[in-house]
Amino acid sequence: MVDIDAAIGFVIAKGDIVDRARLSWLRSGIAPEHDVVARAQLGQSADGGWPAFWADDVSSVDATCFRLSELDDLGALGTQAARRALDWLVARQAADGTWEEDHSLADAAPPWARPGDPEAKLYLTANATYWLTVAGLEARAAGPLDSRVGGAYAGVVAKGARAIAASLAEDGTWPSFLVTGWLGAAVLYRQDMFLEAAKMQVALADRIPAMSPADTASLAASLRRVGVPDEDVLLVAARRRLTQMQRSDGGWSSDDGEQFDVHTTLTAIRAVR
């Protein structure tokens, strides 16, 4: 089993004030102080998005989704800043239901976000649709809304889900990065597209034995966030993999350097708590 106490100790020892506030929300539902949420919202552009470190002052779909994930860990998806970001994502959706970064970023964007690249387009489509799905679930929790996603984003999410489903091969594989798989499967699951979602989950299960700690944690946390049950075969396999990869200091290693180990550990806590 994962040693949750050791993971909590790692975040407390190595994390900053925002990391510790995320931990408190994930563990106990304790709402953070206003200044902590404000710190997590720093750098938001006037249009509602956030620029990536490689994007100068141009709002980025990928960076905005990452900030929404941090706000979600603080219980802050209902804040004005988060709503503005979600509205910005809606405005960025193309007519075919997909998302891409601004074409002015073509020379600066990393491979996973490069405008004009079909793999990047599918990843960003899955990412944006996923966070609009989560936002709809948050809205649904406050009242009776659409059973799949609900709220003002329902039509946008449905359109994004159709774009994801249309990209799948017969065996459930997808022509994009690994992360696209679990984000897309989560979206399709919430859209009641269970056959397509199940095919993606089977394809993901084949990849679990070689997944990094960060990918495994993200997969499990993302699927649990949209209501995939804990006894699901893929989630059971992911928890087993996380148990195997937990370090002696309680943390898990990031794919992007040790400065992101706390983020990976918080994601693992969300995945198994």
N, C-alpha and C positions, 0 to 999 in steps of 0.2 A: 504493500500500500504506500501511497504518497505520504510523506511526513509533512503534514500541513503545519504543524508547530514550527518545524525547522524553516519552512518556506516563509512563514510569517516573520520569524526572527531575521531572516535574510533581508526582507523588505524594510523592516524597521531599522536595521543596522546600516543598510546601503542606500536607502531611498531618500528623496527630498520630501518637502512638505506636501507636495501634490501626490507623490507616490504613497505616502502614509495615509493621506486622506482617501485615496482610492482604496487602499486596504481596509480602512474603517467602513467604507460604504459596502464593499464586497463581503466583508465578514459579518457586519452587524446592521447595515442599513443606516448608519449614522451619517446624516447630511453634513457636508463640509462647510466650513466658514465661508462667508461671501468672498473674502480676499483670496481664498484658495481657488475657487471657481474662476474668479477674475484672472488669476495668474494662468490658469489653463486656457483661457480665452485670448491671451495676449497675441497681438499680431494679426488679428482678423481684419481683412480688407473691407473697404466701404461697400463692396458688392456682396459681402456675406461669406465669401470663401476665405481660405487661408492659402498663402503662397508656400511652396516647398522651398527647402534650402537652396535648391538649384534653379528656382523659378523667379528670382528677384522679387518684383512686386506684382506678378501676375498670379491670380488665384489658381490653385491646382486641385483637380478632382481628387487625386490620391492623397494629398496633404490634408484636404478638408475632411475626407473620410477618416483619416488617422486622428484628427482632432475630435471628431465626433465619437470615436471609440474611447478616447480619454474622458470626454464629458459623460459618456454613458457609464464609465467606471466611477464617476462621481455622483451618479443619479441626477445629472444636469441636462438631460436631453430636452427638458421642457423650458429651458432658459431662452431668453430672447436671442442670444447669440447663436444657440443651436438651431432655433427656428429659422433664423436668417440664413444659416449655412445650408439647411435642408431646402429652403426655397431657392437658393442659388443652384444647388444640384438639380432641382426640377427644371430650372430655366436652361440648364446646360444639356438636357437630353435632346438628342437628334430625332428627326422625324421617324427613323427606323427603330427607335427605342434604345439606342446605344449612347455611350458616352466616350468622349476623347478629351485629351488636354487641348488647351488653346494652341492653335497652329504656330503662334509666335514662339512657342517653346520647343519647336522641333529640334533645334541644334543643341539645346541644353538638357532636354529630358533624358533620364536613364531609360534602358530598354523597356522596362515594365510600364512606362508612361508615354512612350514616344508617339506623337500624333502621326497618323497614317499607317501605323503598324497594326495589323489585324489581331495579333496576340495581345497587345496592349489595350486595344479597344475592348476586347471581350473581358479582360481582367477589370478594367475600369467600369464597364457596364455591370459586372457582377458586384463590384465593391459599392458603387453608388446605389444600385437597387437593393443591396443588402441593408444599407443604413437607412434608406427610406422605408424598408420593411420593418426594421426595428423601431423606427419612429412611429410607424402606424400601430405597432403592438403596444407601445407606450400610450398612445392616444386611446386605444381600445380599452386599456386598463381603467381609464377614467369614465367610461360609459359604453353603451351598446352601439358598436359600429360593425362594419363589415367583418365577417368571421375570419377572413384571410389576412387582411392587413389593416383596413379601415382608415378613416381620416381622409384628409385632402390629397394624399399621395397615392390612393388606391389605383387610379387609372395609370399613373406613371409607372408604378411598380409592375402592374400587369403587363404593360408594354415591354418593360425591361426583361421580365421573365420570359416572354415569348421570344425575345431576341436570344436569350441564353439557350432556351430549349432548341431553337432552330439551328444552333451551332453544333449540337451534339452528334457524334457518330452513333451508329446502332448499338455499340457496346457501352455507351455512356461516357466515353472519353471526350475530351474537349480540346480544341486547338489553341491552347493558351497555357499560362503558367500554372503550377500546382495549386496555388492559393485560389485560383479561379474556381477550382473544383468544389471546395467546401463552401465558399461564398455562394456559388451558383446553386449547389444542392440545397442550401438553407433557404434561398429565395424560392426555389421550385417547391420545396416541402410546404412552405406557408401559402403557396398558391394552389395547393391541392393537386399539384402535378406530380403525384406520388410515384408513378412509373419512371418518369425521367429522373426524379430525385434519387430513387432507389438505384438506378443504373449508375449514377454518378457516385453514390456511396459505395457500391461494390468496387468500382474502379479505384476509389480512394483507399479502400481496405487493402487492396493489393500493394499500395505504396507505403502503408504504415511502417513496416519493418525497417525501411530506410529513411524515414522522416527525421528531420532535426527536432530538437526540443521545441524551438520556436514554432515550427510548422505544426507539430503535433498539438501543442497547447492552443494555437489559434484555431485549428480545425475543431477541437472539442469544445472550446469556448463559444465559437460561432454557431455551431449546431445546437448546443444547449440553449443559447440565447433566444432561439426562435422556437423552442419547445420540443425538439427531438428528445425522446425519452432516454433516461440514463441507461436503460437496459439494451438500447440499440447496440447491435454487434460492433458497429464502427466505433462508437463511444467507449465500449468496453475495451476494445483493442487499443484505443488512444490512451486511456487511463493506464493500462498495463505498460505501454511504451513510456509514458511519463514517469512511472515508478522506476523503471529501469535506468532512466537518464537523469534523475535528480542527483545533484552533486552533494558531497559531504557537508558543504556549508549551507545546504537547504535550498539553494537556487538552481536555476536552469540557465544554460548558455544561450545567448542570442546569436543569430546568424550575422549580425551587424556590428559586433564588437562588444566588449564587456560593459561599455557605458549603457547598453540597452538590456543588460541581464535582469535588472529590476523589472523592466517592462515585461520581459518574457516570463518572469516568475509571477507577476501579478496576473498575467493571462493564464498561466497554469493553475493558479489558485481559483480563478473564475471557472476553469474547466473541471475542477475536481471537488470544489467545496460542497 
